[in-house]
Amino acid sequence: MKKLYVGNIPWKATEEDLKKLFSEFGDVDNVRIITDRETGRSRGFGFVEMNDAEEAMSNLNDSEFMGRTLRVNEARDRKGR
C-alpha cells in the first residue's frame, strides 16, 4: 500500500471525485482531502492510498482534473514540528 500526495486539487472536488479518478488505475483504499480547521474549506491538497500507485502516479501527475493540473507524488513522512 502506497500513500500518494495529490496537490492542486480543485476547490469543488470531493473525496468521492478523487476516488473515482484514481480507481481507474486500481483499488483505492483511502482518500482524504485536507481542509482548513476554521472554515472547513479544502486546502487544495490531499492523500490517496492504493496498491497500484506507480501507474496512477505516472498517468495522473500533470493531468487536468476539473480545470486544474494535478500534482501527484509519493507522499513523504511528515517531519516533527
C-alpha positions as CSV (number, residue, x, y, z in Angstrom):
1,M,0.0,0.0,0.0
2,K,1.4,3.4,-1.0
3,K,0.3,6.8,0.0
4,L,0.2,9.5,-2.7
5,Y,0.3,13.2,-2.2
6,V,-2.2,15.0,-4.6
7,G,-1.7,18.7,-4.9
8,N,-3.6,21.4,-6.8
9,I,-7.0,19.8,-6.2
10,P,-9.9,21.9,-7.4
11,W,-11.8,23.6,-4.6
12,K,-15.1,22.0,-5.6
13,A,-13.7,18.4,-5.8
14,T,-14.9,15.9,-3.3
15,E,-13.1,12.8,-1.9
16,E,-15.6,10.8,-3.9
17,D,-14.5,12.6,-7.1
18,L,-10.8,11.8,-6.3
19,K,-11.6,8.2,-5.5
20,K,-13.4,7.8,-8.8
21,L,-10.5,9.3,-10.7
22,F,-7.8,7.2,-9.0
23,S,-9.8,3.9,-9.1
24,E,-9.3,3.9,-12.9
25,F,-5.8,2.7,-12.1
26,G,-6.5,0.2,-9.3
27,D,-8.3,-0.3,-6.0
28,V,-8.3,2.8,-3.8
29,D,-8.1,2.1,-0.1
30,N,-8.5,5.6,1.3
31,V,-8.9,9.2,0.1
32,R,-8.5,12.3,2.3
33,I,-8.7,15.9,1.2
34,I,-7.2,18.2,3.8
35,T,-9.5,21.0,5.0
36,D,-8.9,24.3,6.9
37,R,-9.8,23.8,10.6
38,E,-11.6,27.1,10.9
39,T,-13.5,27.3,7.6
40,G,-13.8,23.7,6.7
41,R,-12.8,24.6,3.1
42,S,-10.4,22.4,1.1
43,R,-6.8,23.5,1.3
44,G,-6.2,22.2,-2.2
45,F,-4.3,19.0,-1.4
46,G,-4.9,15.6,-0.1
47,F,-3.7,12.0,0.1
48,V,-4.7,8.8,-1.7
49,E,-3.8,5.3,-0.5
50,M,-3.7,2.5,-3.1
51,N,-1.8,-0.6,-4.2
52,D,-1.2,0.3,-7.9
53,A,0.3,3.7,-7.1
54,E,3.0,3.8,-9.7
55,E,0.6,3.6,-12.6
56,A,-1.7,6.2,-11.1
57,M,1.2,8.5,-10.3
58,S,2.6,8.4,-13.8
59,N,-0.7,8.8,-15.5
60,L,-2.3,11.5,-13.3
61,N,0.7,13.7,-12.5
62,D,0.4,16.9,-14.6
63,S,-3.0,15.8,-15.9
64,E,-6.0,18.1,-15.9
65,F,-8.8,17.4,-13.5
66,M,-11.9,19.7,-13.2
67,G,-9.9,22.6,-14.8
68,R,-6.7,22.3,-12.7
69,T,-3.4,20.5,-13.3
70,L,-2.9,17.9,-10.6
71,R,0.5,17.2,-8.9
72,V,0.8,13.6,-7.9
73,N,3.9,12.3,-6.0
74,E,4.7,9.6,-3.4
75,A,3.8,11.1,0.0
76,R,6.8,11.7,2.3
77,D,6.7,11.2,6.1
78,R,5.9,14.4,7.9
79,K,8.8,15.8,9.9
80,G,8.3,16.8,13.5
81,R,7.2,20.4,14.1
